[in-house]
Amino acid sequence: MYSKEKARDTIEKYRSEISELCRFIFENPELGFNEYKSSQALSDFLRNHGFEVKQNIGGLETAFRAERKGARPGPKIAFLCEYDALPNGHSCGHHIIGTSAVAAAVGLAGALEDFAGSIVVLGTPAEEGAGGGKEILYQAGVMDDIDCAMIFHPGPETILNDILLAISSYSFVFHGQAAHAGAAPEKGASALEAVIQMFNNINGIRANLPENSRVFGIIKQGGVATNIIPDLTEAEFGIRSLTKELLDDLVSRVKNCAEAAALSTGCRVEIKEVGVGYMNLINNKVMLSLAEKNLGEMGEKIDVYNATRGLGSSDVGNISQRIPSFQIMFGIGEPAILHTDGFAQACSGEKGVDIAIRAAKVLAMTGVDLFNQPQLVEQAKEELKQTQSNKK
């Protein structure tokens, strides 16, 4: 049997390197698809610890896949690695996610000697802002051979079975007819009135939206002068719901709101999806139960076992619908709100390093469980297959 203690000891052995890596990523925040320094630093760390690293994969310059192969074929267990920042820095803690993923992989490798299978780290850019790096890599076939995947995300409290909502973003461009607002308004068709009417229509459906569903929008363009009937306006909406199926229905309703607004104002509307749509998270119970035991073994407090409300979304959801996976929210010990300067500060310096190392140990220990009991990998696959079958 492979040793969890050895996995933890390996991570501690390289604490100094891990600390340096975590601090470097935090101090060099990069937006999605531009994480050149972070991607290189993570790749170098893995390469220096015996992983074969392929960069610039799946058509994404800042993506990578690192692998440590065993002596024989067996399960391929992946750690999902995020490292993109927001405009205000690492206010979502992705420096912790990236560091914990690579540290877990190295710790797991240290616990395994003659083993069957592979340890994989998938460097996935641009989780923020509907970049959808994971979905892009999945569609490119980068994950076709992965059997299980896991990730820890920092948050205000530790949530074992979190809810990540499905989300899509859409642009609505209204085309009207310009006219002089004072001299001949009857000759115009106001694209501004169309976009306002769309907002009113959406407000009209809010009363009977499903639980955990949200529609939120902005007007990106509303006209050029007060004395000109606007002939071109644009709104953008984010649409979330509890499941992909509910989201598809809600997207259809929002599109109807736009079409009705265009019809009622004599305009036409052009509708386009923005970025990559994210599916809801399906946490794999077989894998989640292993992580729960390992959190307990590490003395970590679980604040919430089963979330009742969905607050965010992630392209991790897309992977969880195809590959047995989990994302656990790992508490930082402070009630800071994600995406704020306060959250970035709470995850900075040695505080961030400590969170990353604790998360890495639990991830590595869960990997040890899967290599010790490869039948659990098959059980996890069967669970996902059954879950998807029940939705049809």
C-alpha positions as CSV (number, residue, x, y, z in Angstrom):
1,M,0.0,0.0,0.0
2,Y,1.3,3.5,-0.9
3,S,1.8,5.8,2.0
4,K,-0.2,9.0,2.6
5,E,2.4,10.0,5.2
6,K,5.1,9.8,2.5
7,A,3.0,12.0,0.3
8,R,2.7,14.6,3.0
9,D,6.4,14.4,3.9
10,T,7.4,14.9,0.3
11,I,5.3,18.1,0.1
12,E,6.9,19.3,3.3
13,K,10.4,18.5,2.0
14,Y,9.8,21.0,-0.9
15,R,8.0,23.6,1.2
16,S,10.6,26.3,0.4
17,E,10.2,25.7,-3.4
18,I,6.4,25.6,-3.1
19,S,6.4,28.8,-1.1
20,E,8.6,30.6,-3.7
21,L,6.3,29.4,-6.5
22,C,3.1,30.5,-4.7
23,R,4.5,33.9,-3.9
24,F,5.8,34.4,-7.5
25,I,2.4,33.7,-9.0
26,F,0.7,36.0,-6.6
27,E,3.1,38.8,-7.2
28,N,2.9,38.4,-11.0
29,P,-0.9,38.4,-11.7
30,E,-1.8,37.7,-15.3
31,L,-5.2,37.8,-17.0
32,G,-6.7,34.8,-18.8
33,F,-4.8,33.5,-21.9
34,N,-1.9,35.7,-20.9
35,E,-0.5,33.7,-18.0
36,Y,2.9,33.3,-19.5
37,K,5.0,33.8,-16.4
38,S,2.8,31.6,-14.2
39,S,2.4,28.8,-16.7
40,Q,6.2,28.7,-17.2
41,A,6.9,28.7,-13.4
42,L,4.5,25.9,-12.8
43,S,5.8,23.9,-15.8
44,D,9.4,24.4,-14.6
45,F,8.6,23.2,-11.1
46,L,7.0,20.0,-12.4
47,R,9.8,19.4,-14.9
48,N,12.4,19.8,-12.1
49,H,10.6,17.1,-10.2
50,G,10.6,14.5,-12.9
51,F,7.4,15.3,-14.8
52,E,7.4,15.3,-18.6
53,V,5.8,18.6,-19.5
54,K,4.2,19.6,-22.8
55,Q,3.4,23.3,-23.2
56,N,1.3,25.3,-25.7
57,I,-1.2,22.5,-26.0
58,G,-4.8,22.5,-27.4
59,G,-4.1,25.7,-29.3
60,L,-3.6,27.7,-26.0
61,E,-0.1,29.2,-25.5
62,T,-0.4,29.2,-21.7
63,A,-1.8,25.7,-21.3
64,F,0.3,22.7,-20.4
65,R,0.1,19.0,-19.6
66,A,2.6,17.4,-17.2
67,E,2.8,13.6,-16.6
68,R,4.6,11.2,-14.5
69,K,4.2,7.7,-15.9
70,G,4.3,4.5,-13.8
71,A,5.9,1.3,-14.8
72,R,2.7,-0.2,-16.1
73,P,-0.7,1.0,-17.6
74,G,-3.2,2.0,-15.0
75,P,-5.5,4.9,-14.0
76,K,-4.6,8.4,-15.0
77,I,-5.3,10.7,-12.1
78,A,-5.3,14.5,-12.9
79,F,-5.0,17.6,-10.8
80,L,-6.6,20.6,-12.4
81,C,-4.4,23.7,-12.3
82,E,-5.7,27.3,-12.6
83,Y,-3.4,30.4,-12.5
84,D,-5.2,33.3,-14.1
85,A,-5.9,36.5,-12.2
86,L,-8.5,39.2,-12.2
87,P,-7.9,42.9,-13.0
88,N,-7.4,43.5,-9.3
89,G,-4.9,40.7,-9.0
90,H,-5.3,37.2,-7.5
91,S,-8.6,38.1,-5.8
92,C,-9.9,34.6,-6.5
93,G,-6.9,32.8,-5.1
94,H,-5.8,31.0,-8.3
95,H,-2.2,31.3,-7.2
96,I,-3.2,28.8,-4.5
97,I,-5.0,26.5,-6.9
98,G,-2.1,26.3,-9.3
99,T,0.4,25.8,-6.5
100,S,-1.6,23.2,-4.6
101,A,-2.1,21.2,-7.8
102,V,1.5,20.9,-8.7
103,A,2.6,20.4,-5.1
104,A,0.0,17.6,-4.8
105,A,1.3,15.9,-7.9
106,V,4.9,16.0,-6.7
107,G,3.8,14.8,-3.2
108,L,1.8,11.9,-4.8
109,A,4.8,11.0,-7.0
110,G,6.9,10.9,-3.9
111,A,4.6,8.3,-2.3
112,L,4.5,6.0,-5.3
113,E,7.3,3.8,-6.3
114,D,6.6,0.9,-8.7
115,F,3.0,1.9,-9.7
116,A,0.6,1.4,-12.5
117,G,-0.9,4.4,-14.2
118,S,0.0,8.1,-14.5
119,I,-0.1,11.3,-12.4
120,V,-1.2,14.2,-14.6
121,V,-1.3,18.0,-14.1
122,L,-3.5,19.9,-16.5
123,G,-2.6,23.6,-16.8
124,T,-5.9,25.2,-17.7
125,P,-5.9,28.9,-18.6
126,A,-8.6,31.5,-18.3
127,E,-11.2,30.2,-15.9
128,E,-12.3,33.7,-15.2
129,G,-14.4,35.8,-17.6
130,A,-15.9,32.9,-19.6
131,G,-12.5,32.1,-21.0
132,G,-13.3,28.4,-20.7
133,G,-9.7,27.0,-20.9
134,K,-10.8,23.6,-19.6
135,E,-13.6,23.3,-22.2
136,I,-11.3,24.3,-25.0
137,L,-8.7,21.7,-23.9
138,Y,-11.4,19.1,-23.5
139,Q,-12.7,19.7,-27.1
140,A,-9.1,19.5,-28.3
141,G,-8.8,16.0,-26.9
142,V,-6.2,16.9,-24.2
143,M,-8.2,15.1,-21.6
144,D,-9.5,12.1,-23.5
145,D,-7.4,9.6,-21.5
146,I,-8.0,11.1,-18.0
147,D,-9.9,8.8,-15.6
148,C,-10.4,11.2,-12.6
149,A,-9.7,14.9,-11.9
150,M,-9.7,17.0,-8.8
151,I,-9.2,20.6,-7.6
152,F,-9.4,22.6,-4.4
153,H,-10.6,26.3,-4.6
154,P,-9.9,28.7,-1.8
155,G,-13.0,30.4,-0.2
156,P,-14.3,31.9,3.0
157,E,-15.2,28.5,4.4
158,T,-14.6,24.9,3.6
159,I,-17.6,23.5,1.6
160,L,-17.3,19.8,0.8
161,N,-20.1,19.5,-1.8
162,D,-20.4,22.9,-3.4
163,I,-22.9,24.1,-6.0
164,L,-21.5,25.7,-9.1
165,L,-24.2,27.0,-11.4
166,A,-24.4,26.6,-15.1
167,I,-23.8,30.0,-16.9
168,S,-23.9,31.5,-20.4
169,S,-23.3,35.0,-21.5
170,Y,-25.0,36.6,-24.5
171,S,-24.7,39.9,-26.4
172,F,-27.9,41.5,-27.8
173,V,-27.3,44.1,-30.5
174,F,-30.4,46.0,-31.5
175,H,-30.6,47.6,-34.9
176,G,-33.1,50.5,-35.4
177,Q,-33.5,53.5,-37.6
178,A,-31.8,56.8,-36.9
179,A,-33.9,60.0,-37.1
180,H,-33.8,63.6,-35.7
181,A,-35.4,63.3,-32.3
182,G,-36.9,66.8,-32.4
183,A,-37.8,67.3,-36.1
184,A,-38.9,63.8,-37.2
185,P,-39.0,61.2,-34.4
186,E,-41.8,59.4,-36.3
187,K,-39.2,58.4,-38.9
188,G,-37.0,56.6,-36.4
189,A,-37.1,53.2,-34.7
190,S,-35.3,53.5,-31.4
191,A,-32.8,50.8,-30.6
192,L,-32.5,52.3,-27.2
193,E,-36.2,51.8,-26.5
194,A,-35.7,48.2,-27.6
195,V,-32.9,47.5,-25.2
196,I,-34.9,49.2,-22.4
197,Q,-37.9,47.1,-23.2
198,M,-35.7,43.9,-23.1
199,F,-34.7,44.8,-19.5
200,N,-38.4,45.4,-18.7
201,N,-39.3,42.0,-20.2
202,I,-36.7,40.2,-18.2
203,N,-37.8,41.9,-15.0
204,G,-41.3,40.6,-15.8
205,I,-40.0,36.9,-15.8
206,R,-38.1,37.2,-12.5
207,A,-41.1,36.4,-10.4
208,N,-41.2,32.8,-11.7
209,L,-37.5,32.0,-12.2
210,P,-36.4,28.6,-10.8
211,E,-34.4,28.7,-7.5
212,N,-30.7,29.5,-8.0
213,S,-31.5,31.1,-11.4
214,R,-30.2,34.6,-12.1
215,V,-30.3,37.0,-15.1
216,F,-28.1,40.1,-14.9
217,G,-27.2,42.5,-17.6
218,I,-25.6,45.8,-18.6
219,I,-26.1,48.3,-21.5
220,K,-22.8,48.5,-23.3
221,Q,-23.9,51.0,-25.9
222,G,-27.0,53.2,-25.7
223,G,-26.7,55.9,-28.4
224,V,-24.5,58.8,-29.4
225,A,-26.5,62.0,-28.8
226,T,-29.8,63.0,-27.1
227,N,-31.2,64.6,-30.3
228,I,-30.7,61.5,-32.4
229,I,-33.0,58.4,-32.3
230,P,-30.4,55.6,-31.6
231,D,-30.1,53.1,-34.4
232,L,-27.7,50.8,-32.6
233,T,-27.5,49.6,-29.0
234,E,-26.0,46.6,-27.2
235,A,-26.8,44.8,-24.0
236,E,-24.9,41.9,-22.5
237,F,-26.5,39.4,-20.1
238,G,-25.1,36.7,-17.9
239,I,-27.6,33.9,-17.3
240,R,-27.2,31.3,-14.6
241,S,-29.2,28.3,-13.5
242,L,-28.9,25.3,-11.3
243,T,-28.3,22.8,-14.1
244,K,-27.4,22.9,-17.8
245,E,-30.9,21.8,-18.7
246,L,-32.6,24.6,-16.7
247,L,-30.1,27.0,-18.1
248,D,-31.0,26.1,-21.7
249,D,-34.6,26.8,-20.9
250,L,-33.8,30.1,-19.3
251,V,-31.6,31.2,-22.2
252,S,-34.5,30.5,-24.5
253,R,-36.8,32.7,-22.4
254,V,-34.2,35.5,-22.3
255,K,-33.9,35.4,-26.1
256,N,-37.7,35.6,-26.4
257,C,-37.5,38.8,-24.2
258,A,-35.1,40.3,-26.7
259,E,-37.1,39.2,-29.8
260,A,-40.3,40.6,-28.2
261,A,-38.5,43.9,-27.5
262,A,-37.3,44.2,-31.0
263,L,-40.7,43.4,-32.4
264,S,-42.5,45.9,-30.3
265,T,-40.2,48.8,-31.2
266,G,-39.8,48.1,-34.9
267,C,-36.2,47.0,-34.5
268,R,-34.3,43.8,-35.2
269,V,-31.9,42.0,-32.7
270,E,-28.7,40.1,-33.3
271,I,-27.9,37.6,-30.6
272,K,-24.5,36.0,-30.1
273,E,-23.0,33.9,-27.3
274,V,-20.0,35.5,-25.5
275,G,-17.1,33.4,-24.5
276,V,-17.6,29.8,-23.4
277,G,-20.7,28.5,-21.5
278,Y,-20.0,26.8,-18.2
279,M,-22.0,23.7,-17.1
280,N,-23.0,23.0,-13.5
281,L,-20.7,21.0,-11.2
282,I,-21.3,17.3,-10.6
283,N,-19.2,16.4,-7.6
284,N,-18.4,12.7,-7.8
285,K,-19.5,11.1,-4.5
286,V,-17.0,8.2,-4.6
287,M,-14.1,10.7,-4.9
288,L,-15.7,13.2,-2.5
289,S,-15.9,10.6,0.3
290,L,-12.2,10.0,0.0
291,A,-11.4,13.7,0.2
292,E,-13.7,14.1,3.2
293,K,-11.9,11.4,5.1
294,N,-8.5,13.0,4.2
295,L,-9.7,16.4,5.3
296,G,-10.6,14.8,8.6
297,E,-7.3,13.0,8.9
298,M,-5.5,16.4,8.4
299,G,-7.6,18.0,11.1
300,E,-9.4,20.3,8.7
301,K,-12.8,21.6,9.7
302,I,-15.6,21.2,7.2
303,D,-17.9,24.1,7.6
304,V,-20.6,23.0,5.1
305,Y,-21.1,19.5,3.9
306,N,-23.7,20.2,1.3
307,A,-24.2,23.7,-0.1
308,T,-27.8,24.8,-0.5
309,R,-27.2,27.8,-2.6
310,G,-25.1,28.3,-5.7
311,L,-23.1,31.5,-5.8
312,G,-20.6,31.1,-8.7
313,S,-19.7,29.2,-11.8
314,S,-16.6,27.6,-13.3
315,D,-15.5,25.5,-16.3
316,V,-14.7,22.8,-13.8
317,G,-18.4,22.0,-14.2
318,N,-17.8,21.2,-17.9
319,I,-15.1,18.6,-16.9
320,S,-17.2,17.1,-14.1
321,Q,-19.9,16.3,-16.6
322,R,-17.5,14.1,-18.7
323,I,-14.8,12.9,-16.2
324,P,-15.4,11.9,-12.5
325,S,-14.2,15.0,-10.7
326,F,-14.7,17.2,-7.6
327,Q,-14.0,20.8,-6.7
328,I,-14.0,21.4,-2.9
329,M,-14.0,25.0,-1.5
330,F,-11.1,25.2,1.0
331,G,-11.6,27.7,3.8
332,I,-9.0,30.4,4.2
333,G,-10.0,31.2,7.8
334,E,-11.4,34.6,7.0
335,P,-14.8,35.8,5.9
336,A,-13.4,37.7,2.9
337,I,-15.5,37.8,-0.3
338,L,-14.1,36.3,-3.5
339,H,-13.0,38.7,-6.2
340,T,-12.3,41.5,-3.7
341,D,-9.1,43.1,-2.7
342,G,-9.7,41.8,0.8
343,F,-9.8,38.2,-0.4
344,A,-6.5,38.7,-2.3
345,Q,-4.9,40.1,0.9
346,A,-6.2,37.2,2.9
347,C,-4.5,34.8,0.5
348,S,-1.2,36.7,0.2
349,G,2.2,35.8,1.6
350,E,2.7,32.9,4.0
351,K,-1.0,32.7,4.6
352,G,-1.5,31.8,0.9
353,V,1.4,29.4,1.0
354,D,0.0,27.6,4.1
355,I,-3.4,27.2,2.5
356,A,-1.8,25.8,-0.7
357,I,0.3,23.3,1.2
358,R,-2.6,22.1,3.3
359,A,-4.8,21.7,0.2
360,A,-2.0,19.9,-1.6
361,K,-1.7,17.4,1.1
362,V,-5.3,16.5,1.0
363,L,-5.3,16.3,-2.8
364,A,-2.2,14.0,-2.7
365,M,-3.7,11.8,-0.1
366,T,-6.8,11.4,-2.2
367,G,-4.6,10.4,-5.1
368,V,-2.9,7.8,-2.9
369,D,-6.3,6.3,-2.1
370,L,-7.2,6.0,-5.8
371,F,-3.9,4.3,-6.7
372,N,-4.2,2.0,-3.6
373,Q,-7.7,1.1,-4.7
374,P,-8.0,1.4,-8.5
375,Q,-11.4,-0.2,-8.4
376,L,-12.7,3.1,-6.9
377,V,-11.8,4.7,-10.2
378,E,-14.1,2.4,-12.0
379,Q,-16.8,3.0,-9.4
380,A,-16.4,6.7,-9.9
381,K,-16.8,6.3,-13.6
382,E,-19.9,4.1,-13.2
383,E,-21.4,6.7,-10.8
384,L,-21.0,9.5,-13.4
385,K,-22.4,7.3,-16.1
386,Q,-25.5,6.6,-14.0
387,T,-25.9,10.2,-13.1
388,Q,-25.9,11.3,-16.7
389,S,-28.2,8.4,-17.6
390,N,-30.7,9.5,-15.0
391,K,-30.9,13.0,-16.5
392,K,-32.2,11.6,-19.9
